Amino acid sequence: MKVLYRVIPHQRYYIRNIAFNVQDENLRHTIDSLGYQPVMNEGQKERNEKQGSKFVHYGTVLRKPYSIHALDAERSRLYEKLVENGYYKFNKEHIYFRVDTTIGNYLSDVEMIVKQNNLNADTADLSHHSYHIGNITYNFLGRKPFLRPKVLHNATAIIPGQLYREFSMRETYARMSRLSAVMTTDIRTTQRAHNIDTLDVDISLSPNKWNSFSAELEGTNSAGDLGAAFSLSYGNRNLFRGSELFNIKVRGAFEAIKGLSGYADQNFIEYSIESGLTFYDFKFPFLRSAFRRKAQATTEINLAFDSQDRPEFHRRVLTGVLRYRWMRKNKQLQHRFDLLDVDYVFMPWISETFRSLYLDDPQNRNAILKYNYENLFIMNWGYHFVYNSQPLGTSASNYGTNAYTLRLDMEAAGNLLYAISNMSTARRHEDGHFKFFNIAYAQYVKFDMSFCKSFLINKNNSFALHAAFGVAFPYGNSTILPYEKRYFSGGANSVRGWSVRGLGPGRFLGTDGRIDFINQTGDVKLDLNAEYRTHLFWKFDGAVFVDAGNIWTIRDYKEQPGGQFRFDEFWRQIAVSYGLGFRLNFNFFILRFDGGMKAVHPAYTDSRRHFPIIHPNFNRDFTFHFAVGMPF
């Protein structure tokens, strides 16, 4: 059987006049004070009049046709205004529309009516009431109070004496859910018997499990070197009855290293201990209480010690961080301020083989490598900012949204110590550096910016653009950036035609695989990415991408010839790759498989190797990447 549907639409109707009729006079005065009027379309010549209890808008025919969806959106807009201004019992059913289509010429008059409160049959009072918040009480289920009053006060967005606001209720739920000591929250309101315009609030909290233990066993494979690791963790979600989150983790690892010659030991042994304490508040003086209540803030203190024993060297790293995080504006604005970030790197032993080959040999001396295998002290501060145009927690397609994300990161180190050194009687050592407790300290500034924009084509297809730029400048007490602060290019989240740390800087081409990991780093980075994403079937997604970028050095290091950034040359040194991606999308995480092909290789000058897109060689130009999550 074949079925043919013929659809013959009738003539569109357009709105001629809109009338706004509020039957409750007191409510009408409130709506007027809120500045509410029904939304008018563009291009309308407005003339407003009041006829008794009606507010009538007269105008020419609207550009957009009559739409039931537009009227329903208008009802929702008025409802949200009223429930955010004390009208706790106001219901959408109080708003309805009367439409007159008998005018002719396919025109209609619309009357938006807000009727009296006749939903409550127990009283003769038909007026709408605004409600204020009365007493707030806390009920702890299953045990005695487990949170301090100040913690509860800061986590409660509802304020006694203020008008009832639906947003404050939702915000209180959200804040309570952030407290690690709280499992569930239930908020109930009760109307007072002798003061019907007052709502008392009861907040019931059930406790979470405070203590947790976990153990992890890992198997590792680093370029064919097999190993294993074991870790043990303990966590406490309410250490000082303020929902403080405390955790401590101990980890040990072993790896059998193959292929090394000239070293007495062939194994890698690592053990570490790290701990953290998180407060759900600003632990900082001089902040106003109003700001503390509005900002969803945490204060973090982290300490860690890591010991690594390799055949080539032994390294000890001690770190400590004091960090603040807070969010504003529906979590769209996220801030992080590292007030103090300290790293102490100590090299107690370096093998004679490694020292003679890479650090002290006059024919093969590498200043960048040598600097990163010396004792080093880093004391810095940093500010990190993220703006997401789509509020966190809102629904989004797996294939992108019409949203954008902007990230800014700033970091500076060594300035305070350098100022103290200059003002004191400290003298530079033979290597030209000031030292702190006989240890050279790093001094640099660093700035990063990243922008990502998604364009939603339909529910299964989207297009994403990404641009990132970073620059770090060593100065004062440093001529070289610490290795951890240097940039690298290539990999699953950069230019995917190259492996990680396989591109740059500039037109530099690595020749020694043993130390290229340190040589192929830089002080300036540029990444440009474009990706088309589509849903294939079931949990499988696909992507087509083009990547471009590179890294450069600010200074001209002899170990990295051709790597220095120059304004008149850098654009010729931008690498380009293209490829296909395949993703397993399980919603809560994504497994990503990307295959990239080199298109423009900046390290070569001859056209055949400089433009592999014209002369492709799969064995030479293809790079496979496996990652978790999207590239940007």
N, C-alpha and C positions, 0 to 999 in steps of 0.2 A: 504494500500500500504506500502511496506517495501522498503526502499532506502538504498543501500550499496555503500559507497564511498571507492574507492581504491586509495590510494595516493602512487605514485611511484616517490620518489625524484631522481633528476638527480645528477650527481657527483658534489661535492663541488668545487668551484673555489677558488684559493688562489692567493694572490697578489705577483707578482715577483718583480717589480720595481715601485717606486713612484717618479713622477716628479712634481716639484713645479714651475709653470710658472706665473710670475707677469709681465703683459704687460706694466704697468706704471713704468718707471725706478725710478722715485722719490719715489713712494710708495714702491718699492722693497728695496730701501736703508732704508726706515723707518722700514719695517718689519725685515730686518737684524739687525737693531739697537735694536729692541725689543727682539731679541734672539728667534724669532719664527721659528720652524720647524714642519712639519707634525709629529704627534705622531707615533712612530714606536713601534711595539709590542716587547715583551721580546724575547730574544733568537736570535735576528737578528744580523748578522755581518754587520757592517755599512761601506759604502764607499761612500763619498759624492763628487760630482763634479758640477762645474758650466759650462753650455753650453749656452753662450749668456745670454739671460734673464731668462733661466731656471735654477732652482736648482734641480738637479737630485740625488735621493738616490737609490743606487744599493745594493742589498742584496740577501741572500738566501730566499727560500720560507718562508713566515710568518707562524707562528704557528696557528693563527686564520684565519678563512676563510674570503673571501671578503664579506663585509657587507655594505648595503646602509645606515643603521643607523649609523655605525661608520663614514662614509664619511660625513653625515649630522652633526654629532657632531663635526667633524673637522672644518666644515664650520662655525658653531656657535662659536667655540673657537677663530678662527681668527677674526670673526666679532666683538666679544666682546673686543678683544685686541685693535682693531682699533678705535671703538667708545669711548673707555676709554682713547684714546690718541689723541683726537682732530678731528677725521674724522667724523664730524657731519652728513654729507650727504652720508656716505658710507652705502651700502645696501647689504643684503645677496644675492640679485640677481646678484651682481657683481662676485660671486664665483660660479663656476660650475666645473664638473668633466667630463673628457673624458676617457672612459675605453675601452681598447683593449683586447678582449677575443679570438683573432684569433691566438694566439701564439701556442696553443696546450698544451697537458698534463694538461688541466684544470687550466692553469695559466692565469693571467691577468696583464697588465700594466695599472697603473692609473696615469693620469695627472690632478693635481689640478690647475685650471686656475683662476687667478684674472684678469678680463678684465678691459679695460679702462672705464672711466666714460662717457658712451654713452647714459645714461638715460636722460640727459638734452639736449633736441634738440634745445634750445635757444642759445647755444654758441658753438663755434668751439673748445673750450678748452676741451680736453678729459682726462685731468689729475685729479687725486684725490687731494683734498685740505684738510689740517688740519686747524681748526678754533680755534681762541682765543676768550675769553670772553671780551666784551667791557664794556659798561655802564650797570649798574643795577639800575632800577627804580622800585618804589613801587606805586601801584595804590590801593587806599582804596575805595571799592565800597559802595556807599550809604551814606557816611559821611566823615568828615574830618579825617586826620590821627589819629588813636586810639592806636598806639603803638609807644614807644620811639625808636629813631634810633639805639641805642645800642642793644635793644632787637631784632630788625630786623637783625642787623649785625651778632649777635651770632647765629641766627636761619637760616642763609643763608650759605649753604655749597659751593655755587658757588663764585669764587673769580675772580675779574677783572684782566685781563692780563694773566691768566692761560689758558692752553688748555681746550677745551670743554671736559667734562667727563660726560658720561651718569649716572654714579654712583652719581656724585654731584647733578644732577637734582633730582634723586630719593631721595637722602638724604635730600635735601631742602624741598621736599614735606612732608617727614616724620617729620622733625623738626617743620614745620609750623603747621602740624596737632596736635602736642603735645601742642601747645599754646591754653589754654582754651578760650582765647578771639577771636580766629579765627574759623569761621564756615567752609569755603572752601578756597582752594588755586588754582590758575591757573597760570602756568608759560609759557610764550611765548617767542620765540627767533626770532629776525629779523636780516637778513643779511644787512650789511651796503652797500649803493649804491656805494660809492667811495673806499671802503676797503672791498672787497668781502670775505676776510679771517677773518673778525671780526663779532661776533654775539653780538648784544645788547639784554639784557634780561629784560623783563617786568614781574613783579610779582604782580598779582592782589589778594587782600585779601578781603573777605567779613566777617563782624563781627558776632560773636555769640551773643546770648542773655546774657547780663551781669548779670542780677539779676534773682534769682530763689527763690521760697518759696515752702516748702513742709510740710505736716502734716501727722503723722502716728498714728494709733490707734492699739494697740496690746491686745490680750487676752493671758494670761499665765496660765500654769498648772504645778506646781512644786510638783511632787509626790502627787497629789491630792489637793494641796493648790491652789485655784483659785485666779486670780488677773487680773489687767488690767494696761496698760501703755499708755501714750500719749506723743508725742514728736513734736516739732515745729522747723524747720530748715530754715536758710537763707544762701544763697550763692552769692558771687560776683566774676565774672571771670576776672575782669580787674580793680583791686582796685586802683593801682597807674600808670595806663597806661603802665604796663610792663607785662600784662597777668598774674598778680598775682591772685591766687585762694584763696579767703577768705571764710570760712564757720563758722557758729556758730549754735549750737544745744542745745535746752533746753528740758529736759525729766523729767517726773514724773511718778512714779509707785506705785501701792498699791496691797497688797496681804494679804488675810485672812489666817492666819496660824492656823491649827488644831492640836490637840494632845499634846499641851504643857500644863504642869501643874506647878503651883508654880510661875507663872509670872503674873504681873498685867495687861499687855497689850498682845493681841494676834494677832497683825497686824504688817505687814512689810511695811514701807513707805520709798521710795527712791526718791530723786530728784538730778539732775545733770545738769551741764552746761559744754560744751566743745567747744573749738574753735581752728581753725587751719589756718595758712597762708603759702602758698606754692609759692616759687619763682622758675621760670624755668631757674635757673642759679646758679653757685656757689657763695654764699655770704661769701666769704672767701678771706683774703688778700694773696698776694705773689704768686698767681697762674698765670702762663703764659696765654696770650690771646689765643695762639694756642691750649692749652689744653682745655680752656673753650669752644672753638668752636667745638672741636672734641667730647668731652664728652657730652652725653645727660644727663644733670644733673638737679637736683632739690634741693632746700633748704627748709626744713620744720620746722616750729615752731608751736608746739602744747601745749595748756594749757587746763587743765580739773580740775573740782572740783566735787566730788561725796559725797553725804550725805546719809547714811543708818541708819535707826532707826528700829531695831529688838527688839522683846521682851527680848532677852538675853543681848543685848548691843547696843550702838550707835557708829558708825564709820564714820570718815571723812577722805577723801583721796584727796590730792592735788598733781597733777603731772604736770611736764613741760619737754619738749623735744626739743632739737636742733639737727636736723638730716640732713644728706646729702645722696643723692642717685645719682648714675651715672652708665651709661652703656657704654660698648665698644664692638668692634668687632661684628657688626651685632646683637647687643643685647644679644650675647651669654654670655658675662661677665657682671654680675650685682653686684654692690657694694653698701653697705649701711654702713655709719659711724655715729654712735650716739655720737656726741661730748660731749653732756651733757644730762643726763636723771635723773631727780630728782623726787623722790616719798616721800611724807610726809604723814604718817598714824597717825591719832590722835584719841584716844579712850576717848571721854569726859565722858562716863557713861557705867558702867557694872553692871547688876542687881546683887543683893546679892545672889539670887538663883544660877545663873550661876557661880559666883565667888566662892561660898562655895562648889559647886559640882565639879568643874573642875580646879580651879586655886589655891585655898588656902587650900583645904582639904589635910592634911598630908597623908591620906591613898590612895588618888586618885590624887596625884599631877602629872601633866604631863608637863615636862619642855618644850617640843616642842609646846604644845598648849598654855602654858602661854606666851612664847616668842612672839607668833603671835597675842596675844591680848594685847600687850603693845604699847605705842607710839614708832614709829620707823621712822628713816630718812635714805633714800637710795639715794646716789649720785654715778652714775656709767657712764661708757662709754663702747661702744661696736662696734665691726666690724663684718659685715656679708657679706659673699661672696657666689655667686651662679654661677656655670658654667653649661651651657646647650649645649651639643654637636650639637643640632639642633637649628639653628637660629630662634628666635621668628618671628612669622608671616608666616613661611613656612607651606605648607600643610602637614597634617599628618593624618594617619588613626585613627579612634576612638578606635582601638583595639591595639594600641601601635606602636612604631617605633623602629628601630635599633639605639636608642639614649640612652644617659645616662646623669644624672644630679648629680652634686657634690655640696654639701652645707657645708660651714664652718661658725661657729659662735663663737666669742670670746667676753667675757664680764668681766669687773673688777669693783669693787665698794669699796669705803672707803679708798683707799690707800693715796690719797692726804690729807684727813682729819686726818688719822692716823699719817702721817708724821708731820703735823702741831701740833697735840696733843703732840707728843713726843718731838718736838723741843721747844714747849712753856712750860709754867708753869702749864699746865693742869694736873689734877690728876684724877686717876681712882675713880669712885664712889664705893659705898659699894658692888654693884653687880659685880665689876671688869671691868666695861666698861668705856671708854672715852665717853663723851657726847658733842653734838653740840647743843647749845642753850638749854641745859638741856634735850636733847633727845638723846638716844643711836642711833648710826649709824651702819649700816651693813657693813661688810668687807668680801669680798669673790672674788674668780675667778671662771669662768665658761667656759667650752669648749664643743661644740657640732659638730658632723660630721655626715652627711647623704649621702648615695650613692644609686642611683636607676638606674637600667639598664633594658631596654625593648628589647625583641627579637621578631621581627615580623616574624611570620611563613607564613602567607598569609594575604590577606586583611580583613579576618574575625577572625583570631586567632593570639594570641600573648602570650608570657610568660614574666613575670616581676619579678625581684628580687629587694629587698630593704634591706639595712642594716643601722642602726643608732646607734650611741654611744654618750653618754654625761656624763660629770663629772663636779661637782661643789664642791668647797672646801671652807668652812668657816674658817677663821683664824683671827689672830690679835684681833680685837675688837668683833669678833663673834665666837660662838661655834655651832650655829644652823643657817641654811639658812632661809631667809624669805620664808613664805609659797608660794608666787607667783613665787619664783625662784626654788622651789623643783620639782623633777620629780615624775610622777605617771605612772602606767602601766595599761593595759587593755583598753577597749573601741574600738570604730569603726576604729581607725587608729593605733592600737597597737596589742596586743595579744587578738584576738577577741573571745576567749573562756571565757573571764572574762569581767565584766562590768567595766566602767571607775572608776579608783581608787579602784579596787577590788582585785588587785594582788600585793603581796609583802608588804614590802621589804624582799628579801631573802625568808626564809621559815616562815616568820611571818604570822599569821592568825588573822585577825581582829575579835574581840569579842564584841565590843561595837559600834553599828551602829550609835550612836549619835556623836562619835568623831573619827570613823575610817577614815573619810575623811582627817584628819590631820595625823593620824598614818601611813596610807598606802601611804606615800610619802618617797622620798629618795634623795640621793646625786649622785648616779650613775645609768645610764639607758642603757639597751641593747635591741634592737629590731631587729629581723631577720624575713623577710617575703618573701614568694614565692607565686605567683598567676598565674594561667592559665586563660586567658580571651577569650571568644568566643562570636560571634554574634549569637543570636537565630533566631529571626524574627522581622520584622518591627522595632520598637524602643527598643526591649528587648534584653539585653545582659546577659550572665551568667558568673560565675567564680567559680573556685575551688581553695582553698587557704590552706596554712599551715603557722602558725605563731609561733614564739618562742621569749622568752625574759623575763626580769624581771627588778626590781630596787633593789638597795642596799643603805645602809648608809655607810659613811666613818668612822664615830665614832660609838662606841657601846652604843646606847641609851637604858636605861632600859625599856622605854615605847615600844620599838620595838625589843623584844628578837628574835634572829636569823636573824636579818636584816642586820648585818654588812658584808661588802664585804671582802672576803678572797680568795686569789689566789688558794688555794688548795681545796676550796669548791664551789666556785661560779658556776662552770659548772654543779654541781649536782642540783643547785637551779634554773635552767632555765626551765621555764614553756613552754609547747607546746600545741597548739590547732589546730584544722582543721575545715573546714566547706565549705559551699556553699554560693554563692552570687547571687543576682538577681538585675539587674540594668535597670532603664528606662533612655535611652540615648536620650536627646533632643538636642544634639550637644552643645548648649550654656550652658547647665547645665545637671547634672546627678543626679537622685535620686537613692540612693543605699540602698539595704536591704541585710544584711549579717547575717547568722546564724552560730555561732561558737560552737564547742564542745571541752571540755577539753580533752586533751590526756595525759599530764603529769602534776601533781599538786605538786609543790615543798613543800607545807606546811605540807604534810603528809609523814610519814615514812613507814607505812604498805603498802604492795604491792597493796592491793585491792583499796585503795583510792589514792595512789601515781601514779598509772597507770590506770586512768579511761578509757583509750582507750581499755583496756582488759576487764574491768568490767563497761561498760557504764550505766549511769542512766540519762535518758533524762531530767527529772525534776531537777536533781541536776547539770548536766554538761552543759546544753544548755543555750546560751545567744544570744538574738536577738539585732541587731543594725540597726538603721535607720540614714542615713547621706546624705549629699549633697556633690557630688564630689568623686573622686577616693581616695582610702586610701593612695596612694603614687604614 
